[in-house]
Amino acid sequence: MRFSAATLADRILPSGLRERVRPSLNRIDLALFSNTEHAKAGRMSIAAFLIRIVSALLALAMQILLARWMASFEYGIFVLVWTTVVIGGSIASFGFHTSVIRYVSEYRERSMLAELQGVLRTSRIFTLLVSTFLAALGIGSVWLLQSRIEAYYIVPLYLGMICLPMIALGDVLEGIARGNSWAYWALGPIYLLRPALILAFMAIAIWLGYPADAPTAMTAAILATYLTTLAQLGGVNFSLGKTMDHAAPAFRLREWIAVSLPIFLVESFFFLLTNMDVLMVGYFLEPDDVGVYFATVKTLALVHFVYFAVKAGAAQRYAQFAHTDPAQLARFARDTVTWTFWPSLALAVVVLLIGKPLLMLFGNEFAAGYPLLFAQMIGVLARASVGPAESLLTMSGNQKACARVYGVTLALNIALCIILIPKFGLWGAAIASALSMMFEAAALSWTAWKQLGVAMTIFLPATFRGKDI
């Protein structure tokens, strides 16, 4: 029996109050607890939002403890290597972790069970093979270039490459779960279980007498990543077995790769853009600076998770509406902008008020990053002001246009980092990041309006092909 706010009110509220609030409760039931696509997306977004709240707090606690256990130098080495590996793993799925969301939604909608079976099997096998090859290539590259790499990075990089295939496979499993609106299997393993296990394994290692350094932390990350991905694989397979009818798989590999390739470019540019400032700080500055800068980034994640939560709930609905009802797509897309911006703005105020005490939890030296939050927050709010516009574009078949936006934005970000970081240090990285995200938001909003007629910005009225909706 599905939950109903109106039914709950009937049981616990006095009759007079119950009648006054019933219209509002009926609207809540229609918006969140009915079987409409809008309600399903709302439930997915709420579940994703709750998971992201817990995961943001858990990730912050994990980073605080790691920073205190390892000190800023070793912590800076770990976060730079871990960031590099996560980017590599996300890229290694070759776009399938996003395109599979679209195909799961589309094939279920059209009852194309053979193609659904085919894309589920292909996405996992293809990703595992490609990511394993890239991991081997990464290990070979570190070995060949070790004379040009700082010695303290070499062992953590070798260890990090071992994680890469499981990170890539986990991203594809997340996409499959998101396509089926299984919020907990999509987000729970990666954003809750993995950081908890990293923290647990690191604590055990220190208790056993191992040094609190970057190689130990990377070893903990290897164990946590493999256990998490294997658990997620088992959970997704179990859920698929309960909800899917058996059919002989049909394969459209050429079509799937053709669609995934632009998405691969979009996601590659996005992940690089999101983390380029951290990587560039690692290139130009010392590990201690990387640690301080990364601490500010993790503090910002308390705001940024709203964007990712809405994106997680909206992507598969964009795909469904794009093939059925363009006007409904436009209305829903505008709702996602509202869902993203106002909670982000409220959280931004809170984070700026408590940012310095939060950073001091990492260690007294990390408080130096507090002023950077103000510059970085401008970029975060700019991205929030257009909602998950890149998901709208990729799920509606405009992934090539989205890839162009991210390609230009990434080039701009790299250029700004090269110019500003050597001259202004961490301030240069923060300013480069903010300016890049502002450009990204403006370009994505303009592209969504040009391609779809949807005003993906909080600052303009909702329009669809020039008509109010």
C-alpha positions as CSV (number, residue, x, y, z in Angstrom):
1,M,0.0,0.0,0.0
2,R,1.5,3.3,-1.1
3,F,2.0,6.1,1.5
4,S,-0.5,9.0,1.5
5,A,-0.2,12.2,3.4
6,A,-4.0,12.7,3.4
7,T,-4.6,9.2,4.8
8,L,-2.0,9.8,7.6
9,A,-3.7,13.1,8.4
10,D,-7.1,11.3,8.6
11,R,-5.6,9.1,11.3
12,I,-3.8,11.6,13.5
13,L,-5.4,15.1,13.1
14,P,-8.6,16.5,14.6
15,S,-11.4,16.7,12.1
16,G,-11.5,20.5,11.9
17,L,-7.7,20.8,11.2
18,R,-7.9,17.8,8.9
19,E,-10.4,19.5,6.6
20,R,-8.4,22.7,6.4
21,V,-5.2,21.0,5.4
22,R,-6.7,18.4,3.1
23,P,-6.3,20.4,-0.1
24,S,-2.6,20.9,0.5
25,L,-2.1,17.3,1.5
26,N,-3.9,16.2,-1.7
27,R,-1.5,18.3,-3.8
28,I,1.4,16.7,-2.0
29,D,0.0,13.2,-2.7
30,L,-0.4,14.1,-6.3
31,A,3.0,15.6,-6.6
32,L,5.0,12.9,-4.7
33,F,3.0,9.7,-4.0
34,S,1.0,9.1,-7.2
35,N,2.0,6.9,-10.1
36,T,2.6,9.8,-12.5
37,E,6.1,10.3,-14.0
38,H,6.4,13.7,-12.3
39,A,5.7,12.0,-8.9
40,K,8.2,9.2,-9.6
41,A,10.9,11.8,-10.4
42,G,10.0,13.7,-7.3
43,R,10.4,10.6,-5.1
44,M,13.7,9.8,-6.8
45,S,14.9,13.3,-6.2
46,I,13.8,13.3,-2.6
47,A,15.5,9.9,-2.0
48,A,18.6,11.2,-3.8
49,F,18.5,14.4,-1.8
50,L,18.4,12.5,1.5
51,I,21.2,10.2,0.5
52,R,23.2,13.2,-0.6
53,I,22.7,14.9,2.7
54,V,24.0,11.9,4.6
55,S,26.7,11.3,2.1
56,A,27.9,14.9,2.1
57,L,28.2,14.8,5.9
58,L,29.8,11.4,5.8
59,A,32.3,12.5,3.1
60,L,33.1,15.6,5.1
61,A,33.6,13.5,8.3
62,M,35.8,11.1,6.4
63,Q,38.0,13.9,4.9
64,I,38.3,15.6,8.3
65,L,39.5,12.4,10.0
66,L,41.8,11.5,7.1
67,A,43.3,15.0,7.3
68,R,43.8,14.8,11.0
69,W,45.3,11.3,10.9
70,M,47.6,12.0,7.9
71,A,48.6,15.7,8.3
72,S,48.3,18.1,5.4
73,F,51.2,16.8,3.3
74,E,50.2,13.1,3.1
75,Y,46.6,14.1,2.9
76,G,47.3,16.3,-0.1
77,I,49.0,13.4,-1.9
78,F,46.1,11.1,-1.2
79,V,43.4,13.5,-2.4
80,L,45.2,14.4,-5.5
81,V,45.7,10.7,-6.5
82,W,42.2,9.8,-5.5
83,T,40.7,12.6,-7.5
84,T,42.7,11.5,-10.5
85,V,41.6,7.9,-10.2
86,V,37.9,8.9,-9.7
87,I,38.1,11.0,-12.9
88,G,39.8,8.2,-14.8
89,G,37.2,5.7,-13.6
90,S,34.3,7.9,-14.6
91,I,35.7,8.5,-18.0
92,A,36.5,4.8,-18.5
93,S,32.8,4.0,-18.7
94,F,33.0,5.6,-22.2
95,G,29.6,7.4,-21.7
96,F,27.7,4.2,-21.0
97,H,27.0,5.2,-17.4
98,T,24.8,8.0,-18.7
99,S,23.5,6.6,-22.0
100,V,22.3,3.5,-20.2
101,I,19.9,5.7,-18.2
102,R,18.3,6.9,-21.5
103,Y,18.1,3.4,-23.0
104,V,16.7,1.7,-19.9
105,S,13.9,4.4,-19.8
106,E,13.3,4.3,-23.5
107,Y,13.3,0.5,-23.9
108,R,11.1,0.0,-20.9
109,E,8.7,2.6,-22.3
110,R,8.5,0.8,-25.6
111,S,8.6,-2.7,-24.2
112,M,11.8,-3.5,-26.2
113,L,12.9,-6.2,-23.8
114,A,15.5,-7.8,-26.2
115,E,17.3,-4.4,-26.7
116,L,17.0,-3.7,-22.9
117,Q,18.7,-7.0,-22.1
118,G,21.4,-6.3,-24.7
119,V,22.3,-2.8,-23.5
120,L,22.4,-3.9,-19.8
121,R,24.9,-6.7,-20.7
122,T,26.9,-4.6,-23.1
123,S,27.3,-1.6,-20.9
124,R,28.8,-3.7,-18.0
125,I,31.1,-5.9,-20.1
126,F,32.3,-3.1,-22.4
127,T,33.0,-0.8,-19.4
128,L,34.9,-3.5,-17.5
129,L,37.1,-4.3,-20.5
130,V,37.9,-0.7,-21.4
131,S,38.6,0.3,-17.8
132,T,40.9,-2.6,-17.2
133,F,42.8,-1.7,-20.3
134,L,43.1,2.0,-19.2
135,A,44.2,0.9,-15.7
136,A,47.0,-1.2,-17.3
137,L,47.9,1.8,-19.6
138,G,48.0,4.0,-16.5
139,I,50.3,1.7,-14.6
140,G,52.6,1.6,-17.7
141,S,52.5,5.4,-18.0
142,V,53.5,5.9,-14.4
143,W,56.4,3.4,-14.8
144,L,57.6,5.2,-18.0
145,L,57.3,8.7,-16.6
146,Q,58.4,8.0,-13.0
147,S,61.6,10.1,-13.5
148,R,59.3,13.1,-14.1
149,I,56.9,12.5,-11.3
150,E,57.6,13.4,-7.7
151,A,58.6,10.3,-5.8
152,Y,55.9,10.6,-3.2
153,Y,53.2,10.3,-5.8
154,I,54.4,7.1,-7.5
155,V,53.3,4.3,-5.1
156,P,49.9,5.9,-4.5
157,L,49.4,6.2,-8.3
158,Y,50.2,2.5,-8.8
159,L,47.7,1.6,-6.1
160,G,45.1,4.0,-7.5
161,M,45.1,2.3,-10.9
162,I,43.9,-0.9,-9.2
163,C,40.7,0.9,-8.2
164,L,39.9,2.2,-11.7
165,P,37.9,-0.8,-13.2
166,M,35.7,-1.0,-10.1
167,I,35.0,2.7,-10.1
168,A,34.0,2.6,-13.8
169,L,31.7,-0.5,-13.3
170,G,30.2,1.2,-10.2
171,D,29.3,4.2,-12.3
172,V,27.5,2.0,-14.9
173,L,25.6,0.2,-12.2
174,E,24.6,3.6,-10.8
175,G,23.3,4.5,-14.3
176,I,21.3,1.2,-14.6
177,A,19.7,1.8,-11.1
178,R,18.9,5.4,-12.0
179,G,17.2,4.4,-15.2
180,N,15.0,2.1,-13.1
181,S,14.4,4.8,-10.3
182,W,16.2,2.6,-7.7
183,A,17.7,5.6,-5.8
184,Y,19.2,3.5,-3.0
185,W,21.1,1.1,-5.3
186,A,22.1,4.0,-7.5
187,L,23.5,6.2,-4.8
188,G,23.8,4.3,-1.6
189,P,26.8,2.1,-2.4
190,I,29.0,4.9,-3.9
191,Y,28.0,7.8,-1.7
192,L,27.4,6.0,1.6
193,L,29.0,2.6,1.7
194,R,32.3,3.4,-0.1
195,P,33.4,6.4,2.1
196,A,32.3,4.5,5.2
197,L,34.5,1.6,4.3
198,I,37.5,3.7,3.4
199,L,37.3,5.3,6.8
200,A,36.8,2.0,8.5
201,F,39.7,0.3,6.7
202,M,42.0,3.3,7.3
203,A,41.1,3.3,11.0
204,I,41.9,-0.5,11.2
205,A,45.2,0.0,9.4
206,I,46.3,2.7,11.9
207,W,45.2,0.6,14.8
208,L,47.3,-2.3,13.4
209,G,50.3,-0.1,13.3
210,Y,50.5,0.9,9.7
211,P,51.7,4.4,8.9
212,A,49.0,7.1,8.4
213,D,50.2,8.0,4.9
214,A,49.0,8.1,1.3
215,P,49.8,4.5,0.4
216,T,47.9,3.2,3.4
217,A,44.9,5.4,2.5
218,M,45.0,4.2,-1.1
219,T,45.1,0.5,0.1
220,A,42.0,1.2,2.2
221,A,40.4,2.8,-0.9
222,I,41.1,-0.3,-3.0
223,L,39.4,-2.6,-0.5
224,A,36.5,-0.3,0.0
225,T,36.0,0.2,-3.8
226,Y,36.0,-3.5,-4.6
227,L,33.6,-4.5,-1.8
228,T,31.2,-1.6,-2.7
229,T,31.1,-2.4,-6.4
230,L,30.6,-6.1,-5.9
231,A,27.8,-5.4,-3.4
232,Q,26.2,-3.0,-5.8
233,L,26.5,-5.5,-8.7
234,G,24.7,-8.1,-6.6
235,G,21.9,-5.7,-5.6
236,V,21.3,-4.4,-9.1
237,N,21.3,-8.0,-10.6
238,F,18.8,-9.1,-7.9
239,S,16.5,-6.2,-8.6
240,L,16.7,-6.7,-12.4
241,G,15.8,-10.4,-11.9
242,K,12.7,-9.4,-10.0
243,T,11.4,-6.7,-12.3
244,M,12.5,-7.8,-15.8
245,D,10.9,-10.5,-18.1
246,H,13.4,-12.8,-19.7
247,A,14.3,-12.2,-23.3
248,A,17.1,-13.1,-25.7
249,P,19.4,-10.1,-25.8
250,A,19.6,-8.0,-29.0
251,F,22.7,-5.9,-29.6
252,R,22.9,-2.5,-31.3
253,L,26.5,-1.8,-30.4
254,R,27.2,0.6,-33.2
255,E,24.2,2.7,-32.2
256,W,25.0,2.6,-28.5
257,I,28.6,3.6,-29.1
258,A,27.5,6.4,-31.5
259,V,25.2,7.8,-28.8
260,S,27.6,7.2,-25.9
261,L,30.6,8.9,-27.6
262,P,29.3,12.5,-27.4
263,I,28.1,11.7,-23.8
264,F,31.6,10.4,-23.1
265,L,33.0,13.8,-24.2
266,V,30.4,15.6,-22.2
267,E,31.0,13.6,-19.0
268,S,34.8,13.7,-19.6
269,F,34.8,17.4,-19.9
270,F,32.4,17.7,-16.9
271,F,34.5,15.6,-14.6
272,L,37.7,17.3,-15.7
273,L,36.1,20.7,-15.3
274,T,34.8,19.9,-11.9
275,N,38.2,18.7,-10.7
276,M,40.6,20.6,-12.9
277,D,41.3,23.3,-10.2
278,V,42.4,20.6,-7.8
279,L,44.6,18.9,-10.4
280,M,46.2,22.2,-11.4
281,V,46.9,23.1,-7.8
282,G,48.6,19.8,-7.5
283,Y,50.7,20.6,-10.6
284,F,51.7,24.1,-9.6
285,L,51.8,24.0,-5.8
286,E,52.8,21.6,-3.0
287,P,50.7,18.8,-1.5
288,D,49.9,21.0,1.6
289,D,48.2,23.5,-0.7
290,V,46.3,20.7,-2.4
291,G,45.0,19.6,1.0
292,V,43.8,23.0,2.0
293,Y,42.2,23.6,-1.4
294,F,40.5,20.2,-1.4
295,A,39.1,20.8,2.1
296,T,37.3,23.9,0.8
297,V,36.0,21.9,-2.2
298,K,34.6,19.2,0.2
299,T,33.0,22.0,2.3
300,L,31.4,23.3,-0.8
301,A,30.0,19.8,-1.5
302,L,27.4,20.5,1.2
303,V,25.8,23.0,-1.2
304,H,26.7,21.2,-4.5
305,F,25.0,18.0,-3.5
306,V,21.5,19.6,-4.2
307,Y,22.4,19.9,-7.9
308,F,23.6,16.2,-8.0
309,A,20.5,15.0,-6.1
310,V,18.1,16.7,-8.6
311,K,20.1,15.5,-11.5
312,A,19.9,11.9,-10.2
313,G,16.1,12.1,-10.1
314,A,15.5,14.0,-13.3
315,A,17.7,12.4,-15.9
316,Q,15.6,9.3,-16.7
317,R,12.4,11.5,-16.8
318,Y,14.0,13.9,-19.2
319,A,14.6,10.9,-21.5
320,Q,11.0,9.7,-21.2
321,F,9.4,13.1,-21.8
322,A,11.7,13.9,-24.7
323,H,10.2,10.9,-26.6
324,T,6.6,11.6,-25.6
325,D,5.6,15.2,-24.7
326,P,7.9,18.2,-25.4
327,A,5.6,20.6,-23.5
328,Q,5.7,18.4,-20.4
329,L,9.5,18.1,-20.8
330,A,9.7,21.9,-20.7
331,R,7.5,22.2,-17.6
332,F,9.4,19.5,-15.8
333,A,12.7,20.9,-16.8
334,R,11.8,24.3,-15.3
335,D,10.7,22.5,-12.1
336,T,14.1,21.0,-11.7
337,V,15.7,24.5,-12.0
338,T,13.6,25.6,-9.0
339,W,14.3,22.4,-7.1
340,T,18.0,23.1,-7.6
341,F,18.5,26.8,-7.0
342,W,16.6,27.8,-3.9
343,P,17.8,25.0,-1.7
344,S,21.3,25.6,-2.9
345,L,21.1,29.3,-2.1
346,A,19.8,28.6,1.4
347,L,22.6,26.1,2.0
348,A,25.2,28.5,0.6
349,V,24.3,31.0,3.3
350,V,24.6,28.4,6.0
351,V,28.0,27.1,4.7
352,L,29.5,30.6,4.5
353,L,28.4,31.3,8.0
354,I,29.9,28.1,9.5
355,G,32.7,27.6,6.9
356,K,35.6,28.6,9.0
357,P,34.8,26.3,12.0
358,L,34.2,23.5,9.5
359,L,37.6,24.0,7.9
360,M,39.3,24.1,11.3
361,L,38.0,20.6,12.0
362,F,40.5,19.5,9.3
363,G,43.2,21.2,11.3
364,N,44.1,24.7,12.1
365,E,46.2,25.2,8.9
366,F,43.1,24.5,6.8
367,A,41.3,27.6,8.0
368,A,43.4,29.5,5.5
369,G,41.0,28.2,2.8
370,Y,37.9,30.0,4.3
371,P,38.1,33.2,2.2
372,L,38.3,31.0,-0.9
373,L,34.7,29.8,-0.2
374,F,33.3,33.1,-1.1
375,A,34.8,33.1,-4.6
376,Q,34.0,29.4,-5.2
377,M,30.4,29.8,-4.0
378,I,29.6,32.2,-6.8
379,G,30.4,29.5,-9.3
380,V,28.4,26.8,-7.4
381,L,25.3,29.1,-7.4
382,A,25.8,30.0,-11.0
383,R,25.6,26.2,-11.9
384,A,22.6,25.8,-9.6
385,S,20.8,28.6,-11.3
386,V,20.4,26.6,-14.5
387,G,19.6,23.2,-12.8
388,P,20.8,20.0,-14.5
389,A,20.8,21.6,-17.9
390,E,23.4,19.2,-19.3
391,S,21.2,16.2,-18.4
392,L,18.3,17.8,-20.3
393,L,20.5,18.2,-23.3
394,T,22.1,14.7,-23.3
395,M,18.8,12.9,-22.5
396,S,17.0,14.8,-25.3
397,G,19.5,13.9,-28.0
398,N,21.5,17.2,-27.9
399,Q,24.6,15.6,-26.4
400,K,26.9,17.0,-29.2
401,A,25.9,20.6,-28.4
402,C,26.4,19.9,-24.8
403,A,29.9,18.4,-25.5
404,R,30.9,21.6,-27.4
405,V,29.9,23.7,-24.4
406,Y,31.9,21.6,-22.0
407,G,34.9,21.5,-24.3
408,V,35.0,25.3,-24.6
409,T,34.5,25.6,-20.8
410,L,37.3,23.2,-20.0
411,A,39.7,25.0,-22.3
412,L,38.7,28.3,-20.6
413,N,39.3,26.7,-17.1
414,I,42.7,25.3,-18.0
415,A,43.8,28.7,-19.5
416,L,42.6,30.6,-16.4
417,C,44.3,28.1,-14.1
418,I,47.6,28.4,-16.0
419,I,47.4,32.2,-15.9
420,L,46.1,32.7,-12.4
421,I,47.5,30.0,-10.1
422,P,51.2,30.8,-10.6
423,K,50.5,34.4,-9.9
424,F,47.8,34.2,-7.2
425,G,48.2,30.7,-5.7
426,L,45.0,29.2,-4.3
427,W,43.1,32.4,-5.0
428,G,43.9,32.0,-8.6
429,A,42.4,28.5,-8.6
430,A,39.2,29.6,-6.8
431,I,38.7,32.5,-9.2
432,A,39.4,30.3,-12.3
433,S,36.8,27.8,-11.0
434,A,34.2,30.4,-10.4
435,L,34.6,32.2,-13.7
436,S,34.5,28.8,-15.6
437,M,31.3,27.7,-13.9
438,M,29.6,31.1,-14.6
439,F,30.5,30.7,-18.3
440,E,29.3,27.0,-18.2
441,A,26.0,28.0,-16.7
442,A,25.4,30.8,-19.2
443,A,26.4,28.6,-22.2
444,L,24.2,25.6,-21.1
445,S,21.2,27.8,-20.5
446,W,21.6,29.5,-23.9
447,T,22.0,26.1,-25.6
448,A,18.9,24.6,-23.9
449,W,16.9,27.6,-25.1
450,K,18.3,27.4,-28.6
451,Q,17.9,23.7,-29.0
452,L,14.7,23.0,-27.1
453,G,13.1,26.4,-26.4
454,V,13.4,25.8,-22.6
455,A,14.5,28.7,-20.4
456,M,16.8,26.7,-18.1
457,T,17.6,29.6,-15.7
458,I,16.0,30.8,-12.5
459,F,16.3,34.4,-13.7
460,L,13.9,34.2,-16.6
461,P,10.2,33.2,-16.9
462,A,9.4,29.7,-18.0
463,T,8.9,29.6,-21.8
464,F,8.6,26.9,-24.4
465,R,9.1,28.1,-27.9
466,G,8.3,31.6,-26.7
467,K,5.0,30.7,-25.0
468,D,4.3,30.7,-21.3
469,I,3.7,27.2,-19.9
